[in-house]
Amino acid sequence: MSNVTHTDTRSDTLTKPSRQRKHAYTREQWDQASHALDHLLEQPAPINRSPLATEIVTLLPKIRALRAKGRSFGEIVKVLGVCGISVSEATLRRIEQQHAKRKDSRTAPHTLARSNSPRC
């Protein structure tokens, strides 16, 4: 008998490697998470702020009335700024134009027949 050990390479390839758990967390990590969530419960919920564009749209009738009377976007932006609403002239103008396009597309008559006019 010899003291040489032979390994069977076939059996090594047939056995599945042991799977390591993807998520192995320590008790300390779970305790820390629990403490952090408890701390979050003690804090007041943040104020729910609505997106700027959503709120500006509610002001569009007044903004359009001011524009019709000759007021500039700059003047309107300054008034909004005094009230704590920070918006640029460009943003205000863009929101107004986008809303006008949507309104126009909803009120425009839809034509099913093809137009005979030449395309550009």
Secondary structure as UniProt FT lines:
FT   HELIX           9..14
FT   HELIX           27..42
FT   HELIX           52..68
FT   TURN            69..70
FT   HELIX           73..82
FT   TURN            83..84
FT   HELIX           89..107
//
